[in-house]
């Protein structure tokens, strides 16, 4: 498949604690280790949203670092646009166990696992069924999200602490 029809689209790199939400077509990329990305796409309006969250819970006062407050913000914004969340395609990625537990913490959940569990819990509470998911494991992931189609292209990376 030819890639040149995407060359005119803006390319946005999402850093940890950042959020993308737009009806304008773009290619949004990020690299995940223990962090989680959630993508939301509405086929009827071509709204695309993607976050790169770092930790399970916390306030929205310093960027989009936390699963609970960031997902709440995304849902509120989408609802305010008159978009039904049930009509959206929601996908989740990341949450790898790239950081080994410290001595004596072997039975504690890793940050990646906590992020995945919190995201799953929040999505269930919102009545959202994931269209796709690639989480856990011991490897990082690079994502390319086409905000205007909802397509997510994923490349698994070696053992990395990204």
C-alpha positions in Angstrom: 0.0 0.0 0.0 1.3 3.4 -0.9 2.1 5.7 1.9 2.4 9.0 0.0 -1.2 9.9 0.5 -0.4 10.3 4.2 2.6 12.6 3.6 0.5 15.7 3.8 -1.0 14.9 7.2 0.5 16.5 10.3 2.7 14.1 12.3 2.3 14.6 16.1 4.5 12.9 18.7 2.7 12.4 22.0 5.0 12.5 25.0 4.1 11.1 28.4 1.3 13.1 30.0 0.0 14.5 26.7 -3.4 14.2 25.0 -4.5 14.6 21.3 -8.2 15.3 20.4 -9.2 16.6 17.0 -11.5 16.1 14.0 -8.6 17.2 11.8 -6.7 14.2 10.3 -3.3 13.6 11.7 -0.9 10.7 12.4 -0.2 10.6 16.1 2.7 8.5 17.3 4.1 7.6 20.7 6.4 5.1 22.4 5.1 3.1 25.4 6.7 1.0 28.1 4.7 0.8 31.4 2.5 3.7 30.2 -0.8 3.2 28.6 -2.4 4.8 25.5 -6.1 4.8 24.9 -7.4 5.7 21.4 -10.9 6.8 20.7 -12.3 7.2 17.2 -15.8 8.2 16.1 -16.5 7.1 12.5 -19.4 9.5 12.0 -17.5 12.7 12.8 -13.9 11.4 12.3 -13.0 12.6 15.8 -9.8 11.0 17.0 -8.4 11.1 20.5 -5.3 9.5 22.0 -3.6 9.9 25.4 -0.3 8.8 26.9 -0.9 8.2 30.6 1.8 7.3 33.1 0.2 6.3 36.4 -3.2 4.7 37.5 -4.7 7.6 39.4 -4.3 11.2 40.3 -5.5 14.8 39.6 -5.8 16.5 36.2 -4.0 19.6 37.5 -0.6 18.9 35.9 -1.2 17.5 32.4 -2.7 14.2 31.4 -0.5 11.8 33.5 -3.1 9.7 35.2 -5.5 7.0 33.8 -8.6 8.0 35.8 -8.6 11.7 35.4 -7.4 11.7 31.8 -10.1 9.2 30.7 -12.7 11.2 32.6 -11.6 14.3 30.7 -11.6 12.6 27.3 -15.1 11.2 27.9 -16.5 14.6 29.1 -15.0 16.4 26.0 -16.5 13.8 23.7 -19.9 13.9 25.4 -19.8 17.7 25.2 -19.4 17.5 21.4 -22.6 15.5 21.3 -20.8 12.3 20.3 -22.1 9.0 21.8 -19.2 7.1 23.3 -21.0 3.8 22.5 -20.6 4.6 18.8 -16.8 5.1 19.2 -14.0 2.6 18.6 -11.9 2.4 21.8 -8.5 0.7 21.9 -5.9 0.3 24.6 -2.1 -0.3 24.4 0.9 -0.5 26.6 1.2 -1.4 30.3 4.3 -3.5 29.8 6.4 -4.8 32.8 9.5 -3.1 31.6 10.6 -2.0 35.1 11.6 -4.9 37.3 10.2 -4.9 40.9 12.7 -3.9 43.6 14.0 -6.4 46.1 11.2 -7.5 48.3 8.5 -6.2 46.0 8.2 -9.3 43.9 4.5 -9.8 44.6 3.5 -6.2 44.2 1.8 -5.2 40.9 4.1 -3.5 38.4 3.2 0.1 37.3 2.4 -1.3 33.9 0.0 -3.9 35.4 -1.6 -1.2 37.7 -2.1 1.1 34.6 -3.8 -1.7 32.6 -6.1 -2.8 35.5 -7.1 0.8 36.2 -7.9 1.4 32.6 -9.9 -1.8 32.3 -11.8 -0.9 35.5 -12.6 2.6 34.2 -13.7 1.4 30.8 -16.0 -1.2 32.3 -17.5 1.4 34.6 -18.2 3.6 31.5 -19.8 0.6 29.6 -17.0 0.7 27.0 -16.1 -2.5 25.1 -12.6 -2.4 23.6 -12.3 -2.9 19.9 -8.7 -3.9 20.2 -6.1 -4.2 22.9 -2.4 -5.1 23.2 -1.2 -4.8 26.8 1.3 -6.3 29.2 4.3 -8.4 28.4 7.9 -7.3 28.9 8.4 -5.2 25.7 7.7 -1.6 24.8 5.5 -0.6 21.9 5.6 2.1 19.2 2.2 3.3 18.0 1.0 5.1 15.0 -2.6 6.3 15.3 -4.4 7.6 12.2 -6.8 9.9 13.9 -9.2 10.2 10.9 -9.6 6.4 10.4 -9.1 5.0 13.9 -6.4 2.7 12.6 -3.5 1.9 15.0 -0.3 0.4 13.7 1.9 -1.2 16.4 5.5 -2.2 16.5 6.8 -4.2 19.4 10.2 -3.1 20.7 12.8 -5.1 22.5 13.2 -5.0 26.3 13.2 -1.3 26.9 12.4 1.1 29.7 10.6 3.7 27.4 
